[in-house]
């Protein structure tokens, strides 16, 4: 649930401006952005608020509003986002077959690439740390994993097990914010790279392209 009291972001003053950022412009013009937004954050209230506030004049406005909405989520809203994340060290599911679902699975795999060369002992230790963390806090261990090695991820999990609930919830919110910000950037970049402008109904060429992208992303 979103408990914030902020109104529509200042982007509304720019509703009729055309962005020179192709990825953002395409995002603003999507007939339905909710599926794509769920690949960035699975909290329904966040998806609804970010979709509702379109169009955005620039990426900074989008990031700022995202931060504000995340800050206004109650813990149930944060849990909705957490529950969609795979455990660190586990290969994410391939997704639902939609571009957003398969994209999120591919992003998770890349974000956890520091685990690719992990030894069997490190993987076993992380499984144990994940289990202890979940028993203590009741949800998955969430961390901004991009750029972190297997040993750094294991050390962070063990360290955070010692937190009290209030401290850990603050850390989780911070880590989630970093993940969402990165994924929004990835989403806009991906939209800019697509050879077809999204429309209400895809033509045969676009449909074939989207199907191929879903297969490729889901298989990584």
C-alpha positions in Angstrom: 0.0 0.0 0.0 1.2 3.5 -0.8 0.8 5.8 2.2 2.4 8.9 0.9 0.5 12.2 0.6 2.5 13.7 -2.3 0.6 14.9 -5.3 1.5 14.3 -9.0 5.1 15.2 -9.6 6.3 18.3 -11.2 6.5 16.4 -14.5 2.9 17.4 -15.1 4.0 20.9 -16.0 5.8 19.4 -19.0 3.0 17.1 -20.2 3.0 18.6 -23.7 6.8 18.7 -24.2 8.5 16.0 -26.3 11.5 14.4 -24.7 14.7 14.1 -26.6 15.5 10.9 -24.7 14.2 8.2 -27.0 13.8 5.6 -24.2 11.9 7.9 -22.0 9.8 9.2 -24.9 8.8 5.6 -25.7 8.1 4.8 -22.1 5.8 7.9 -21.8 3.9 6.8 -24.9 3.4 3.1 -23.9 -0.3 2.3 -24.0 0.2 0.3 -20.8 3.5 0.6 -18.9 2.5 -1.6 -15.9 4.1 -4.8 -17.3 7.3 -3.1 -18.0 7.3 -1.4 -14.6 6.8 -4.7 -12.7 10.2 -5.8 -14.1 11.7 -2.9 -12.1 9.6 -3.3 -8.9 6.8 -5.7 -8.2 5.0 -3.6 -5.6 1.6 -2.9 -7.1 1.3 0.5 -5.5 4.6 1.6 -6.9 3.7 0.4 -10.4 0.3 2.2 -10.2 1.9 5.5 -9.0 4.7 5.5 -11.5 2.4 4.7 -14.4 -0.2 7.3 -13.3 2.3 10.1 -13.2 3.4 9.7 -16.9 4.6 11.6 -18.9 8.0 12.5 -17.3 10.1 15.4 -18.7 13.4 13.6 -18.0 15.0 10.7 -16.3 15.7 12.7 -13.2 12.0 13.4 -12.7 11.2 9.7 -13.1 13.9 8.7 -10.6 12.8 11.4 -8.1 9.2 10.3 -8.2 10.2 6.6 -7.9 12.2 7.5 -4.8 9.3 9.4 -3.3 6.8 6.6 -4.0 9.1 4.0 -2.5 9.6 6.1 0.6 5.8 6.2 0.9 5.2 2.5 0.7 4.2 0.8 4.0 6.0 -2.4 4.9 3.4 -4.6 3.2 4.2 -2.7 -0.1 7.9 -3.3 0.4 7.3 -7.0 1.1 5.4 -7.3 -2.2 8.5 -6.1 -3.9 10.8 -8.4 -1.9 8.7 -11.5 -2.5 9.4 -11.2 -6.3 13.1 -11.3 -5.9 15.0 -14.6 -6.0 17.4 -15.5 -3.3 21.0 -14.5 -3.8 22.8 -17.4 -5.3 19.6 -18.9 -6.9 19.0 -18.8 -10.6 15.8 -16.7 -11.2 12.8 -18.2 -12.9 12.5 -17.5 -16.6 9.5 -15.2 -16.1 5.9 -15.3 -17.3 6.6 -15.1 -21.0 5.8 -11.4 -21.2 8.6 -9.0 -22.1 8.5 -7.5 -18.6 8.7 -10.9 -16.8 11.5 -12.4 -18.9 13.4 -9.1 -18.7 13.3 -9.1 -14.9 14.6 -12.7 -14.8 17.5 -11.8 -17.1 18.3 -8.7 -15.1 18.4 -10.7 -11.9 20.8 -13.1 -13.4 23.2 -10.4 -14.5 22.9 -8.5 -11.2 24.0 -11.7 -9.4 26.8 -12.5 -11.9 29.3 -12.2 -9.0 28.1 -15.6 -8.0 28.9 -17.2 -11.3 32.4 -18.2 -10.3 31.6 -19.0 -6.6 33.0 -22.2 -5.2 30.8 -24.9 -3.8 31.7 -24.0 -0.3 30.8 -20.4 -0.8 27.5 -21.4 -2.3 26.8 -23.7 0.6 27.6 -21.0 3.1 25.3 -18.5 1.3 22.5 -21.0 1.3 23.0 -21.3 5.1 23.2 -17.5 5.5 20.0 -17.0 3.4 18.2 -19.6 5.6 19.3 -17.9 8.9 18.4 -14.5 7.5 14.9 -15.6 6.4 14.2 -17.3 9.8 15.2 -14.1 11.6 13.4 -11.5 9.4 10.7 -13.5 7.5 11.7 -12.4 4.0 14.5 -12.9 1.4 17.9 -11.2 1.9 17.8 -8.3 -0.6 21.0 -6.6 -1.6 22.2 -4.4 -4.5 24.3 -7.2 -6.0 25.6 -5.4 -9.1 29.4 -5.3 -9.0 29.7 -7.4 -5.8 31.7 -10.6 -5.6 30.5 -13.9 -4.1 32.5 -13.3 -1.0 31.2 -9.7 -0.6 27.6 -11.0 -0.9 28.2 -13.7 1.7 29.9 -11.2 4.1 27.0 -8.8 3.7 24.4 -11.5 4.4 26.2 -12.6 7.6 26.7 -9.1 8.8 23.1 -8.1 8.3 21.8 -11.1 10.2 23.0 -9.2 13.3 20.7 -6.2 12.7 17.6 -5.5 14.7 14.4 -5.4 12.7 14.2 -1.6 12.5 17.7 -1.3 11.3 17.3 -4.0 8.7 14.1 -2.6 7.3 15.9 0.7 6.7 18.7 -1.2 4.9 16.2 -3.1 2.8 14.5 0.1 1.7 17.8 1.6 0.7 18.9 -1.5 -1.2 15.5 -1.8 -3.0 15.7 1.9 -4.0 19.1 1.3 -5.6 17.9 -1.8 -7.5 14.8 0.0 -8.7 16.8 3.1 -9.9 19.2 0.8 -11.9 16.4 -1.2 -13.4 14.5 2.0 -14.5 17.6 3.0 -16.3 17.9 -0.4 -17.9 14.3 -0.3 -18.9 14.6 3.0 -20.7 17.8 1.9 -22.4 16.1 -1.3 -23.5 13.1 0.6 -24.9 15.4 3.0 -26.8 17.2 0.0 -28.4 14.0 -1.7 -29.7 13.7 -1.3 -33.4 9.9 -0.9 -33.3 7.8 1.8 -31.5 5.3 0.1 -29.2 1.7 0.5 -30.3 -1.7 -0.8 -29.2 -1.4 -3.9 -31.5 1.9 -5.1 -32.7 2.4 -5.9 -36.4 3.7 -9.3 -37.5 7.4 -8.1 -37.6 7.2 -6.5 -34.2 5.4 -9.5 -32.7 8.1 -11.8 -34.0 10.8 -9.5 -32.5 9.1 -9.3 -29.1 8.7 -13.1 -29.0 12.4 -13.5 -29.9 13.4 -11.0 -27.2 11.3 -12.9 -24.6 13.0 -16.2 -25.5 16.5 -14.7 -25.4 16.0 -12.8 -22.1 14.3 -15.8 -20.4 17.0 -18.2 -21.4 19.9 -16.2 -19.8 
